[in-house]
């Protein structure tokens, strides 16, 4: 039997172990990178798809002018926009007597008062607080929402949540949007907006 040099055997063993460790390190290093790249690619693809879908389904607003009449999608509600004013106090058109309802803006604020006539073409009562959602968009992004005030023969003004419009009846309405005085004093862009049963309407004030 031939004798084997123990030094040669030990050297071969060290080289073999070194190669094995190198292969293991390469596998560990490359595998996470491949997985991370795949997740990142999939995430980007899904995000792009969702974003595109959202943008494509957003309804665009129909434009109107002061003096126009806008209709709800089902045609049962007609809103004629008579005028747009700025007011620190919203009071009745005619003050008769000592008692009347009025609405005062908070300090430093002012109302954008949209005077309108609303006719109910439907066959059932129309709650005044469900007519539309009015708002204002100032300087391309400062948004303010409004409340509905109903003109009333006895008190001058009354609350929308206790008032209805009968079929084929017309009532005077004020859409009051409270906002900072800067909106009134500035010459920057201002739009009034309406949302009626999901339909969007927009009017350029300045």
Backbone bond lengths (Angstrom), bond angles and torsions (degrees), N, CA, C in turn:
res aa  C-N    CA-C-N  psi(-1)  N-CA   C-N-CA  omega(-1)  CA-C   N-CA-C  phi
1 X - - - 1.474 - - 1.520 107.88 -
2 X 1.360 112.86 136.35 1.458 118.05 -179.58 1.528 109.99 -82.66
3 X 1.305 115.40 145.17 1.459 120.68 177.18 1.537 109.73 -85.14
4 X 1.359 115.79 137.97 1.465 121.45 177.89 1.511 109.00 -101.52
5 X 1.328 114.43 132.44 1.467 119.60 179.82 1.524 109.31 -68.13
6 X 1.325 116.33 118.14 1.473 120.34 -178.51 1.509 112.84 -62.83
7 X 1.308 117.91 -29.82 1.474 121.26 178.62 1.522 111.46 -66.15
8 X 1.348 115.73 -38.57 1.479 119.20 179.34 1.516 109.94 -66.97
9 X 1.356 115.47 -43.65 1.474 119.12 179.74 1.522 110.98 -59.90
10 X 1.311 115.89 -44.22 1.476 119.66 -179.32 1.516 111.14 -63.83
11 X 1.324 117.04 -38.64 1.478 120.38 179.65 1.512 111.77 -65.46
12 X 1.361 114.94 -43.66 1.470 118.94 178.49 1.519 110.84 -61.48
13 X 1.322 115.95 -41.62 1.476 120.36 -179.68 1.516 111.42 -62.04
14 X 1.333 116.69 -42.10 1.471 120.48 179.68 1.522 110.93 -63.78
15 X 1.348 116.34 -42.38 1.479 119.94 179.24 1.522 110.43 -63.25
16 X 1.365 116.02 -43.24 1.469 119.95 -179.19 1.518 111.43 -62.40
17 X 1.324 115.97 -42.51 1.478 119.87 179.34 1.523 110.47 -64.97
18 X 1.339 116.30 -39.72 1.470 120.04 178.56 1.511 112.45 -62.68
19 X 1.334 116.80 -42.79 1.476 120.21 177.96 1.522 110.66 -63.13
20 X 1.337 116.17 -42.85 1.470 120.46 -179.83 1.520 111.09 -61.26
21 X 1.319 117.24 -43.71 1.465 120.75 178.89 1.528 111.09 -64.30
22 X 1.322 117.11 -38.07 1.472 120.97 179.03 1.521 110.64 -62.73
23 X 1.354 116.20 -43.66 1.480 120.61 179.61 1.525 110.51 -62.38
24 X 1.352 115.89 -42.56 1.477 119.91 -179.95 1.526 111.24 -63.49
25 X 1.335 117.41 -42.57 1.462 121.48 -179.38 1.527 111.67 -64.86
26 X 1.332 116.26 -39.70 1.477 120.04 178.10 1.518 109.98 -62.62
27 X 1.335 116.57 -42.94 1.473 120.91 -178.93 1.533 110.23 -63.52
28 X 1.327 115.27 -45.47 1.478 119.37 -179.54 1.515 110.83 -64.34
29 X 1.314 118.69 -40.57 1.470 122.87 -177.46 1.510 112.45 -68.68
30 X 1.330 117.26 -41.96 1.468 120.14 -174.35 1.510 112.92 -80.85
31 X 1.324 118.75 -34.17 1.461 120.92 -173.65 1.522 113.05 -61.57
32 X 1.350 122.00 -48.97 1.479 121.10 179.09 1.510 112.39 -60.84
33 X 1.329 117.87 -37.59 1.464 119.97 -179.49 1.509 111.35 -62.87
34 X 1.322 116.34 -40.75 1.461 119.34 -179.61 1.515 110.22 -66.01
35 X 1.333 117.39 -43.11 1.458 120.46 179.83 1.523 111.52 -65.11
36 X 1.347 117.50 -43.64 1.453 121.79 -179.69 1.526 110.77 -61.73
37 X 1.300 117.39 -42.25 1.457 121.59 180.00 1.516 110.68 -62.44
38 X 1.309 117.64 -40.02 1.458 121.29 -178.84 1.524 110.63 -67.28
39 X 1.333 117.23 -42.85 1.466 121.07 179.01 1.522 110.15 -63.44
40 X 1.301 117.52 -45.50 1.453 122.18 -179.99 1.523 110.69 -60.25
41 X 1.322 116.47 -42.62 1.462 120.55 -179.52 1.513 110.98 -65.62
42 X 1.345 116.06 -43.79 1.459 119.64 179.49 1.517 111.24 -65.07
43 X 1.348 116.44 -41.90 1.462 120.28 -179.34 1.518 110.58 -62.19
44 X 1.311 117.33 -43.20 1.461 120.93 -179.49 1.516 110.60 -63.50
45 X 1.321 116.44 -40.72 1.464 120.77 -179.41 1.516 110.85 -64.55
46 X 1.350 116.91 -45.15 1.462 120.49 -179.77 1.528 110.80 -65.38
47 X 1.341 117.88 -41.71 1.463 122.15 -179.26 1.517 110.13 -62.27
48 X 1.328 116.87 -44.77 1.467 120.48 179.94 1.515 110.75 -61.89
49 X 1.318 116.22 -40.73 1.457 120.43 -178.43 1.518 110.92 -64.93
50 X 1.343 116.35 -44.77 1.466 120.46 -179.77 1.519 110.52 -64.13
51 X 1.331 116.96 -44.90 1.462 120.82 -178.90 1.518 111.29 -60.65
52 X 1.320 117.03 -45.04 1.462 121.28 -179.91 1.524 110.78 -61.49
53 X 1.334 116.20 -41.21 1.467 120.03 -179.22 1.522 110.70 -63.43
54 X 1.335 116.43 -42.49 1.467 119.79 -179.38 1.527 110.81 -63.24
55 X 1.297 117.13 -44.66 1.460 120.61 -177.85 1.519 111.05 -64.78
56 X 1.327 117.30 -39.39 1.459 120.51 -174.92 1.517 112.81 -73.89
57 X 1.371 117.25 -19.99 1.460 119.42 -177.74 1.525 112.63 -99.76
58 X 1.326 118.72 -1.98 1.460 120.45 179.31 1.531 110.10 -72.86
59 X 1.361 117.36 126.00 1.463 118.79 179.90 1.520 111.50 -73.22
60 X 1.308 117.34 140.56 1.461 120.99 176.72 1.521 108.90 -88.27
61 X 1.332 116.97 147.66 1.461 121.71 -176.78 1.528 110.72 -78.94
62 X 1.333 115.90 139.99 1.459 121.25 173.00 1.528 108.11 -82.62
63 X 1.283 117.05 138.15 1.465 120.68 -178.24 1.526 111.03 -91.57
64 X 1.321 115.49 149.20 1.467 120.96 176.25 1.516 108.35 -146.49
65 X 1.325 116.76 168.84 1.463 122.58 179.58 1.522 109.55 -120.95
66 X 1.331 115.89 159.77 1.461 120.17 175.30 1.529 108.26 -62.60
67 X 1.323 116.35 129.94 1.459 121.58 -174.24 1.515 112.32 106.10
68 X 1.343 116.59 -16.64 1.465 120.95 179.32 1.521 110.93 -80.31
69 X 1.318 115.20 164.96 1.462 123.02 172.53 1.514 108.15 -114.14
70 X 1.326 117.48 126.89 1.456 121.09 176.70 1.524 108.91 -109.55
71 X 1.326 115.48 148.03 1.457 121.75 -174.66 1.525 110.64 -118.96
72 X 1.320 115.49 148.87 1.459 120.64 173.30 1.526 108.41 -68.93
73 X 1.338 118.52 158.51 1.469 120.63 -179.35 1.526 114.60 -55.25
74 X 1.336 117.02 -33.43 1.474 119.16 179.19 1.530 112.77 -86.68
75 X 1.329 117.72 -0.76 1.457 121.63 176.68 1.511 115.06 76.19
76 X 1.326 117.60 6.96 1.465 120.11 -175.26 1.532 113.28 -89.60
77 X 1.329 117.41 -14.42 1.460 121.14 -179.64 1.520 109.73 -124.73
78 X 1.327 115.99 125.90 1.468 121.35 177.81 1.526 108.57 -117.58
79 X 1.333 116.64 127.94 1.469 121.91 -178.58 1.522 108.22 -120.10
80 X 1.335 115.74 111.72 1.454 120.29 176.58 1.525 108.86 -93.81
81 X 1.336 116.61 121.33 1.463 121.74 -179.04 1.525 108.41 -87.73
82 X 1.320 116.92 108.66 1.468 121.12 -176.01 1.534 112.63 -82.49
83 X 1.331 116.46 -49.46 1.471 119.53 -177.79 1.524 109.63 -163.19
84 X 1.333 114.72 164.14 1.465 121.80 176.70 1.529 107.97 -127.55
85 X 1.329 117.13 123.27 1.462 122.91 -179.93 1.529 110.25 -125.11
86 X 1.330 115.29 168.29 1.467 122.36 171.96 1.525 106.98 -114.61
87 X 1.342 116.82 127.99 1.457 120.07 -175.85 1.521 111.31 -141.65
88 X 1.339 115.15 138.54 1.458 119.73 172.49 1.530 110.39 -80.52
89 X 1.317 115.65 -27.62 1.464 121.78 176.00 1.520 109.00 -132.60
90 X 1.315 115.66 137.29 1.464 119.82 173.49 1.518 107.32 -103.61
91 X 1.316 115.65 115.83 1.459 122.55 -177.47 1.529 109.39 -123.24
92 X 1.323 117.59 165.44 1.470 119.66 177.37 1.526 111.76 -61.78
93 X 1.326 116.12 155.00 1.467 120.36 177.21 1.529 110.51 -60.93
94 X 1.327 115.05 -39.29 1.478 120.87 178.18 1.521 107.97 -125.41
95 X 1.318 116.80 123.89 1.464 121.29 178.00 1.518 108.03 -99.08
96 X 1.327 115.52 109.51 1.463 121.47 -176.52 1.531 108.42 -122.00
97 X 1.295 117.58 106.07 1.458 121.23 -179.23 1.517 111.52 105.60
98 X 1.322 115.76 -175.09 1.460 121.47 -174.98 1.525 113.02 -93.86
99 X 1.324 117.40 -19.65 1.457 120.55 -175.07 1.524 110.08 -112.49
100 X 1.320 116.11 124.28 1.467 119.97 174.98 1.527 109.16 -158.57
101 X 1.318 114.53 154.64 1.457 120.70 178.19 1.531 109.64 -83.33
102 X 1.324 116.44 143.92 1.466 120.35 173.59 1.523 108.49 -151.35
103 X 1.319 115.58 161.94 1.464 121.72 -176.45 1.527 108.62 -128.40
104 X 1.329 115.96 124.29 1.456 121.58 -177.12 1.529 109.88 -111.78
105 X 1.330 116.67 132.19 1.460 121.23 179.06 1.524 110.01 -70.53
106 X 1.308 116.83 152.56 1.463 121.55 175.75 1.524 110.47 -65.32
107 X 1.322 116.50 158.86 1.454 121.14 -178.81 1.532 111.07 -57.38
108 X 1.332 115.93 131.56 1.459 120.88 -178.46 1.508 114.14 85.79
109 X 1.325 116.35 -3.08 1.467 121.12 -179.73 1.520 111.30 -114.04
110 X 1.316 114.92 170.21 1.461 122.36 177.84 1.524 107.78 -148.98
111 X 1.309 116.11 157.02 1.463 120.45 177.13 1.530 110.55 -96.59
112 X 1.326 115.81 136.87 1.466 120.60 160.74 1.525 103.98 -89.91
113 X 1.323 116.61 111.83 1.469 121.74 -174.48 1.526 109.50 -103.67
114 X 1.314 116.20 113.75 1.466 122.10 179.87 1.521 108.16 -101.46
115 X 1.331 115.58 109.60 1.464 121.11 -179.47 1.531 108.56 -86.06
116 X 1.333 116.94 128.01 1.466 120.61 -175.73 1.519 111.25 -145.12
117 X 1.332 115.14 158.95 1.465 122.41 169.92 1.516 107.49 -115.32
118 X 1.331 116.19 130.28 1.462 120.70 -177.30 1.525 109.37 -116.84
119 X 1.330 115.76 126.65 1.473 120.96 177.68 1.515 109.28 -112.83
120 X 1.336 114.65 136.51 1.465 121.82 178.86 1.528 109.70 -98.01
121 X 1.331 116.82 107.32 1.465 121.62 176.90 1.522 111.77 -90.30
122 X 1.339 116.44 -1.78 1.456 119.78 178.91 1.522 111.98 -76.29
123 X 1.321 115.49 174.61 1.467 121.20 -177.32 1.525 112.52 -103.15
124 X 1.341 116.27 11.01 1.458 120.06 174.84 1.525 109.05 -138.82
125 X 1.321 115.70 167.31 1.462 121.13 -178.49 1.537 110.79 -58.32
126 X 1.329 115.30 140.06 1.458 120.91 176.48 1.523 108.73 -109.18
127 X 1.329 116.66 114.24 1.468 120.42 177.60 1.527 109.35 -65.80
128 X 1.318 116.07 132.33 1.465 119.62 -176.00 1.526 112.78 -67.68
129 X 1.334 117.00 -27.61 1.462 118.48 178.85 1.529 112.30 -79.81
130 X 1.349 116.62 0.74 1.460 120.96 177.76 1.533 112.21 -114.88
131 X 1.333 117.06 11.12 1.468 120.38 -177.74 1.524 110.97 -63.83
132 X 1.319 117.06 -54.10 1.466 122.61 -176.55 1.511 109.27 -169.38
133 X 1.322 115.96 162.95 1.460 122.06 171.68 1.523 108.00 -105.74
134 X 1.330 116.16 116.09 1.465 120.35 -179.65 1.519 109.68 -98.74
135 X 1.323 115.45 151.94 1.455 120.16 179.20 1.513 111.27 -157.52
136 X 1.325 115.91 176.72 1.465 121.68 177.53 1.517 108.77 -136.32
137 X 1.315 115.49 143.80 1.464 122.20 176.59 1.525 107.41 -122.06
138 X 1.336 115.13 110.55 1.463 121.03 -176.80 1.527 110.49 -106.40
139 X 1.319 116.30 134.70 1.465 122.62 174.96 1.525 112.35 52.53
140 X 1.327 114.21 43.15 1.465 121.27 172.49 1.533 113.31 57.52
141 X 1.335 116.03 52.44 1.457 117.21 173.38 1.509 117.39 148.85
142 X 1.349 118.68 -18.67 1.464 120.37 175.22 1.529 107.32 -84.07
143 X 1.333 115.58 110.29 1.461 119.83 -172.33 1.531 111.39 -110.75
144 X 1.339 115.01 141.07 1.461 122.29 -179.45 1.522 108.15 -135.11
145 X 1.331 116.08 140.28 1.457 120.77 179.03 1.527 109.98 -103.92
146 X 1.326 115.33 157.43 1.458 119.75 -175.08 1.515 113.43 -118.04
147 X 1.310 114.96 173.14 1.461 122.14 174.62 1.525 108.41 -119.00
148 X 1.321 115.21 164.11 1.464 121.09 -178.79 1.521 109.23 -107.21
149 X 1.325 116.03 128.82 1.464 122.64 176.10 1.523 107.30 -119.33
150 X 1.327 116.22 134.40 1.465 120.95 -176.54 1.525 109.95 -104.64
151 X 1.323 115.22 133.15 1.469 119.48 175.14 1.528 108.71 -74.05
152 X 1.341 114.66 136.30 1.462 119.82 -174.62 1.523 110.17 -133.67
153 X 1.328 116.07 140.55 1.458 121.10 -175.94 1.507 114.51 -69.71
154 X 1.350 117.93 -25.91 1.463 119.95 -174.67 1.538 112.42 -95.79
155 X 1.316 117.28 -48.28 1.469 120.51 -177.79 1.527 112.40 -102.19
156 X 1.311 117.80 -2.13 1.465 121.44 -178.69 1.513 112.29 90.06
157 X 1.332 116.43 -52.62 1.465 122.64 178.22 1.524 108.48 -138.06
158 X 1.324 116.20 149.52 1.459 119.34 177.75 1.525 109.89 -146.17
159 X 1.341 115.23 175.49 1.457 121.39 -174.27 1.529 111.80 -83.00
160 X 1.329 115.33 142.81 1.461 120.23 -178.59 1.526 112.65 -70.77
161 X 1.346 116.45 -31.37 1.467 118.95 -175.01 1.525 113.57 -76.16
162 X 1.322 117.26 -5.19 1.483 119.39 177.08 1.531 111.08 -118.38
163 X 1.326 116.49 11.42 1.467 120.47 -175.40 1.520 110.76 -127.44
164 X 1.313 115.72 141.75 1.469 122.09 176.95 1.520 109.94 -128.89
165 X 1.319 115.53 160.91 1.464 121.97 175.81 1.525 107.35 -111.56
166 X 1.317 116.68 122.65 1.460 121.41 -178.96 1.530 110.69 -71.29
167 X 1.328 117.61 160.12 1.468 120.38 177.47 1.523 111.87 -54.08
168 X 1.318 116.90 132.24 1.466 127.03 179.91 1.531 113.00 67.02
169 X 1.325 117.33 10.07 1.468 121.38 176.70 1.534 109.95 -92.62
170 X 1.336 115.94 151.41 1.468 122.38 176.15 1.522 109.13 -119.81
171 X 1.328 116.31 135.37 1.462 121.15 176.56 1.523 110.02 -127.71
172 X 1.329 114.77 148.90 1.456 120.42 173.64 1.514 110.49 -79.37
173 X 1.323 115.66 133.78 1.465 121.60 -176.26 1.531 109.23 -130.98
174 X 1.328 115.79 145.16 1.461 120.79 171.12 1.527 107.79 -120.31
175 X 1.316 116.13 120.57 1.464 121.29 172.08 1.533 106.22 -91.14
176 X 1.318 117.03 111.26 1.465 122.09 -174.46 1.527 110.03 -106.37
177 X 1.331 116.07 118.14 1.459 121.64 -178.14 1.531 108.35 -114.22
178 X 1.318 116.63 110.75 1.461 120.11 -179.44 1.530 110.19 -84.19
179 X 1.321 115.72 134.27 1.466 121.09 -177.51 1.530 109.18 -152.60
180 X 1.334 118.50 167.41 1.464 120.65 178.05 1.530 112.16 -63.68
181 X 1.325 116.61 151.85 1.470 121.33 178.93 1.529 112.54 -57.42
182 X 1.323 116.49 -27.60 1.467 120.64 -179.84 1.526 111.44 -54.96
183 X 1.319 116.69 -34.67 1.469 120.44 179.74 1.527 110.31 -60.21
184 X 1.333 115.74 -37.48 1.475 121.22 179.11 1.525 111.44 -76.08
185 X 1.331 117.29 -41.97 1.462 121.16 -174.34 1.529 113.59 -78.03
186 X 1.302 116.98 -22.60 1.468 121.26 -175.64 1.530 110.93 -81.59
187 X 1.338 115.62 162.97 1.458 120.85 172.67 1.530 111.34 -108.38
188 X 1.339 116.02 13.48 1.464 120.10 179.24 1.526 110.55 -75.11
189 X 1.319 115.79 165.77 1.460 121.50 -171.62 1.525 112.19 -59.45
190 X 1.323 115.04 145.39 1.468 121.52 178.16 1.525 109.14 -146.11
191 X 1.318 115.64 127.21 1.463 122.47 176.12 1.521 108.58 -124.02
192 X 1.331 116.71 143.50 1.456 120.55 168.11 1.525 106.96 -103.39
193 X 1.309 115.78 144.13 1.458 120.88 -174.93 1.527 110.90 -130.01
194 X 1.322 114.57 152.92 1.463 120.91 174.67 1.523 108.61 -133.49
195 X 1.319 114.22 142.72 1.459 121.14 172.34 1.521 107.27 -122.92
196 X 1.345 115.97 119.07 1.465 120.93 -178.04 1.517 108.40 -127.65
197 X 1.325 116.12 109.98 1.469 121.46 179.60 1.525 111.85 49.95
198 X 1.322 116.96 42.25 1.456 120.86 176.86 1.518 114.69 91.20
199 X 1.325 118.01 -16.58 1.466 121.30 178.29 1.522 109.69 -85.00
200 X 1.339 117.31 140.29 1.454 122.68 -177.02 1.523 110.81 -108.87
201 X 1.345 116.51 139.55 1.463 122.75 179.24 1.515 107.95 -134.05
202 X 1.332 117.20 144.12 1.464 121.10 -176.68 1.531 110.00 -141.84
203 X 1.338 115.09 138.60 1.471 121.52 179.07 1.532 108.55 -130.87
204 X 1.315 116.31 128.81 1.466 121.44 177.90 1.529 109.04 -81.94
205 X 1.337 115.45 120.25 1.464 121.11 177.93 1.521 110.06 -88.04
206 X 1.343 115.18 -40.98 1.477 119.97 175.58 1.532 109.26 -157.86
